């Protein structure tokens, strides 16, 4: 049976962030993820995880100035020092939260920068991060994202992600496969996941169109959940969707998978 993690950046926005951990546990989630932990102390987050018996499944490396539209800095030749400092920060949080994997957002393609320079910078940064994280027992992930929602995002499909893994040459670099993004960019979900399963360490979901909960769009999620079990996917599935109404109103799809609340 799939294991689902509530993405607290998107779910339970009806309450303040720290209260979302309790809300997720009460809803029957056993794991949580979110974009970034860095606005809070690692000790406070760890306390909340322990209090509500939750597993911290994933968070991202620092990704530049999010509020000003940056979506990662890993491809940017003039931000290498900042990227590498961010790896150290992410390791500190991941260890404190007992988080087994972190995701690296590539970033937006800047105007006027040579494509080879962007790729070379990305590969070098991934080599650095994969090695540093491996030394701490933490997996490094990269995530292809659709260019409808995030125009000019550098990493946009599964084949490109796998080619980068080959170029980096590390056994500690994996794909974060977001079903929503990849339905938009490439479709053919089940065969793509199966053929690349050895590279996929984490999956995220949302339906399309709308990026709402499963059952609101075109993706046959009951089939995909059965398929993932069939092919032996044993990682987490992060619920990174925008509730169509409130989070609780949209959790009917999750009821068969929820952990009983004691």
HELIX and SHEET records of a PDB file:
HELIX    1   1 UNK A   17  UNK A   26  1                                  10    
HELIX    2   2 UNK A   42  UNK A   51  1                                  10    
HELIX    3   3 UNK A   66  UNK A   68  5                                   3    
HELIX    4   4 UNK A   77  UNK A   79  5                                   3    
HELIX    5   5 UNK A   80  UNK A   97  1                                  18    
HELIX    6   6 UNK A  115  UNK A  134  1                                  20    
HELIX    7   7 UNK A  158  UNK A  168  1                                  11    
HELIX    8   8 UNK A  179  UNK A  185  1                                   7    
HELIX    9   9 UNK A  189  UNK A  195  1                                   7    
HELIX   10  10 UNK A  197  UNK A  199  5                                   3    
HELIX   11  11 UNK A  221  UNK A  231  1                                  11    
HELIX   12  12 UNK A  248  UNK A  250  5                                   3    
HELIX   13  13 UNK A  252  UNK A  257  5                                   6    
SHEET    1   A 9 UNK A   3  UNK A   7  0                                        
SHEET    2   A 9 UNK A  31  UNK A  33  1                                        
SHEET    3   A 9 UNK A  55  UNK A  60  1                                        
SHEET    4   A 9 UNK A 101  UNK A 104  1                                        
SHEET    5   A 9 UNK A 139  UNK A 143  1                                        
SHEET    6   A 9 UNK A 173  UNK A 178  1                                        
SHEET    7   A 9 UNK A 200  UNK A 205  1                                        
SHEET    8   A 9 UNK A 236  UNK A 239  1                                        
SHEET    9   A 9 UNK A   3  UNK A   7  1                                        
END                                                                             
